[in-house]
Amino acid sequence: MSTDQTPAIPAASVILVRDAPELQVLMGERPLTAKAFPGALVFPGGKVEAQDADPVWRDRVAPLEGDDLLALRIAAIRETFEETGVLLAHAAPGYTPDVAPRDLAIARENVASGETDFSVVLDELGLWPDVAALTPFARWVTPLEQRYRFDTWFFIAVASDACAEPVATHEFASLDWAGVQAMTEAARLGGRSLLFPTRANLGLLAESLTAEQAVVAARARTILPVRPQAEVRDGRTVMTIRADAGYGVIQDPRTAVR
């Protein structure tokens, strides 16, 4: 059982979208053998590691005025690369990278295994992380009663034509693009296993018809920390969130949250 002293681990996730031509989002299905959230559909992401907060990044990204989320942005880009092979990066000054798919695959394996730090791999490829491609979308904090607690920032990013085709790794049993409207309807009908934050963020994403609209809407929102709470309503326990979080009135049967 968690206590008030149990800290929530900083984490970051990427809602990667594209128009094809309808609005689509990249989602992975957790293996049924996974210890955490088996079978659930999630966005790529994970916890912030020490390498994500390395001061070296300050010299390798274009600064974002007033932004203090650099470590979270680096973690989001690194985790997405590790889990899907999609690398949100651009050429470092003075470089004209020509990265072969095999080199990119080897780089991903080295980062995912912990053999090489992400910053070293990008240096070898002549790339800088494209932190400006990430727009804050939401922030969710796991309730105190959960065994594992995360303070997760969700970022939205548009997949460019230069992005590699996503490839499922050991983190996912499957990985694919999904139509946002179709996925939202499947979630409503209970046809897919979705965590509460994933379900809520898909609903928020579905308010937009294109990737550009979704990013513009995210930029216009004030990001408030969402801390789900368990309440008994009509004889059943449901998870609720603050009314001013931007999701409207929303509740969900009590399920695991992250």
C-alpha positions in Angstrom: 0.0 0.0 0.0 1.3 3.4 -0.9 1.6 6.2 1.6 1.7 10.0 1.4 5.5 9.6 1.4 5.6 7.4 -1.6 6.9 9.5 -4.5 5.5 9.3 -8.0 8.2 8.4 -10.5 8.6 11.0 -13.3 7.6 9.5 -16.6 6.9 10.6 -20.2 4.8 9.3 -23.0 4.3 10.3 -26.7 1.0 10.5 -28.4 2.3 10.1 -32.0 -0.3 11.2 -34.6 -0.6 11.4 -38.4 -3.2 12.0 -41.0 -3.7 9.0 -43.3 -6.0 10.6 -44.3 -8.1 10.4 -41.1 -6.4 11.2 -37.7 -4.4 8.2 -36.5 -2.4 7.5 -33.4 0.4 5.0 -32.8 -0.5 2.5 -30.1 1.1 -0.7 -28.8 -0.5 -3.7 -27.1 1.2 -4.9 -24.0 2.1 -8.7 -24.0 -0.3 -10.9 -21.9 2.8 -12.0 -20.0 3.8 -8.5 -19.0 3.9 -7.8 -15.2 2.4 -4.3 -15.7 -0.9 -3.8 -17.6 -0.9 -7.1 -19.6 -3.0 -6.8 -22.8 -3.5 -3.1 -22.4 -3.2 -0.7 -25.4 -0.9 2.2 -24.5 1.1 5.0 -26.0 4.9 4.5 -26.1 6.8 5.8 -23.1 8.4 5.1 -19.7 10.1 6.5 -16.7 12.7 9.2 -16.8 16.3 7.9 -16.4 19.4 9.6 -15.1 20.8 9.9 -18.7 17.7 12.0 -19.6 18.7 14.7 -17.1 22.4 14.8 -18.2 23.5 18.4 -18.6 24.9 17.5 -22.0 21.5 17.9 -23.5 21.5 21.6 -22.8 24.1 22.0 -25.5 22.4 19.7 -28.0 18.9 21.0 -28.2 17.4 24.2 -29.4 16.3 25.9 -26.2 12.6 26.4 -25.6 12.0 29.6 -23.8 10.4 29.2 -20.4 10.3 25.4 -20.7 11.6 23.3 -17.8 10.6 19.9 -19.1 13.8 19.0 -20.9 14.5 15.7 -19.1 10.9 14.6 -19.7 11.1 15.5 -23.4 14.4 13.6 -23.7 12.8 10.6 -21.9 9.8 10.7 -24.2 11.9 10.7 -27.4 14.3 8.0 -26.0 11.5 5.7 -24.9 9.6 6.1 -28.2 12.8 5.2 -30.0 13.5 2.2 -27.8 9.9 0.8 -28.0 9.0 1.6 -31.7 12.1 2.5 -33.6 10.7 5.9 -34.4 13.3 8.6 -33.7 12.1 12.2 -33.3 15.4 13.9 -34.2 16.9 16.3 -36.7 20.4 16.9 -38.1 22.9 18.4 -35.7 24.5 21.7 -36.9 27.1 21.1 -39.6 25.8 17.5 -40.3 23.9 16.0 -43.2 23.0 12.6 -41.8 22.3 9.7 -44.0 21.3 7.0 -41.6 20.6 3.6 -43.0 17.7 1.6 -41.5 20.2 -1.1 -40.3 22.3 1.6 -38.5 19.1 2.9 -36.9 18.0 -0.6 -35.8 21.5 -1.2 -34.2 21.4 2.1 -32.5 17.9 1.3 -31.0 19.1 -2.0 -29.7 22.2 -0.4 -28.1 20.0 2.2 -26.3 17.3 -0.3 -25.3 19.8 -2.7 -23.8 21.6 0.0 -21.9 24.8 -0.7 -23.7 25.2 2.9 -25.0 23.7 6.2 -23.7 21.1 7.8 -25.9 23.3 11.0 -26.2 26.3 8.9 -27.5 24.1 7.1 -30.1 22.7 10.4 -31.4 26.3 11.9 -31.6 27.3 8.9 -33.7 24.4 9.4 -36.0 24.9 13.2 -36.3 21.5 13.9 -34.8 19.9 16.1 -32.1 16.6 15.2 -30.3 13.8 17.2 -31.7 12.4 18.4 -28.4 10.4 21.2 -30.1 8.3 18.5 -31.9 6.7 17.6 -28.6 3.8 19.6 -27.3 2.5 19.0 -23.8 -0.8 17.2 -24.0 -1.7 16.1 -20.5 -0.2 15.2 -17.1 -1.5 12.3 -15.0 -0.4 11.3 -11.5 -1.1 7.8 -10.2 -3.4 7.7 -7.1 -1.7 7.1 -3.7 -3.3 3.7 -3.2 -1.6 2.2 -6.3 1.5 0.0 -5.7 3.5 1.7 -8.5 3.0 5.4 -8.9 4.0 7.6 -11.8 3.8 11.3 -12.6 3.4 11.0 -16.4 3.6 13.9 -18.9 1.9 13.0 -22.2 3.3 14.9 -25.2 1.7 15.0 -28.7 3.9 14.9 -31.8 3.2 14.6 -35.5 5.0 11.8 -37.3 6.9 13.3 -40.3 7.5 11.6 -43.6 11.1 11.1 -42.5 10.1 9.0 -39.5 11.0 5.3 -39.7 8.1 2.8 -40.0 7.2 1.7 -36.4 8.5 -1.8 -35.4 7.2 -3.7 -32.4 9.8 -4.6 -29.8 9.7 -6.8 -26.7 7.6 -4.1 -25.0 4.6 -4.8 -27.3 2.9 -7.8 -28.6 1.8 -5.6 -31.5 2.3 -2.1 -32.6 0.2 -0.2 -35.2 -1.5 3.0 -36.3 -5.1 3.2 -35.2 -7.9 5.5 -36.3 -8.6 7.8 -33.3 -12.4 7.9 -33.9 -12.6 4.1 -34.3 -10.4 3.4 -31.3 -12.5 5.8 -29.2 -15.7 4.0 -30.2 -14.1 0.6 -29.5 -13.0 1.8 -26.1 -16.5 3.1 -25.3 -18.0 -0.3 -26.2 -15.4 -2.1 -24.1 -13.8 -3.8 -27.1 -10.2 -3.0 -26.2 -8.3 -3.0 -22.9 -7.4 0.6 -22.1 -6.1 2.2 -18.9 -8.1 5.1 -17.6 -5.6 7.8 -18.7 -5.3 6.3 -22.1 -9.1 6.1 -22.6 -9.4 9.7 -21.4 -6.6 11.0 -23.6 -8.0 9.2 -26.6 -11.4 10.9 -26.0 -9.6 14.3 -25.8 -7.7 13.6 -29.0 -10.9 12.6 -30.8 -12.1 16.2 -30.5 -9.8 17.0 -33.3 -10.1 15.9 -36.9 -6.5 16.3 -38.0 -3.0 16.1 -36.5 -2.5 19.8 -36.8 -5.8 20.6 -35.0 -4.8 18.2 -32.2 -1.5 20.0 -31.7 -3.1 23.5 -31.8 -5.7 22.4 -29.3 -3.0 21.0 -27.0 -1.0 24.3 -27.2 -4.1 26.2 -26.2 -4.8 24.1 -23.1 -3.5 24.8 -19.6 -1.9 21.5 -18.4 -3.1 20.7 -14.9 -2.0 17.6 -13.0 -4.8 15.0 -13.1 -5.0 12.8 -10.0 -7.8 10.2 -10.4 -9.8 9.5 -7.2 -11.9 6.5 -6.3 -15.5 7.3 -5.4 -18.6 5.2 -4.8 -21.5 6.2 -7.1 -24.7 4.3 -7.5 -23.3 1.4 -5.5 -20.2 1.0 -7.5 -16.6 2.3 -7.3 -15.5 4.5 -10.1 -12.5 6.6 -10.9 -13.1 10.4 -11.3 -11.0 13.3 -12.1 -11.0 17.1 -11.5 -13.7 18.9 -13.5 -11.3 21.6 -14.7 -8.8 19.2 -16.2 -10.1 19.8 -19.8 -11.8 16.4 -20.2 -15.3 17.5 -19.1 -17.2 15.3 -16.7 -15.7 11.9 -16.9 -15.7 8.7 -14.8 -14.5 5.2 -15.3 -15.0 1.8 -13.6 -12.2 1.3 -11.1 -9.3 0.0 -13.2 -5.5 0.3 -13.0 -4.2 3.8 -13.8 -0.8 5.0 -14.7 
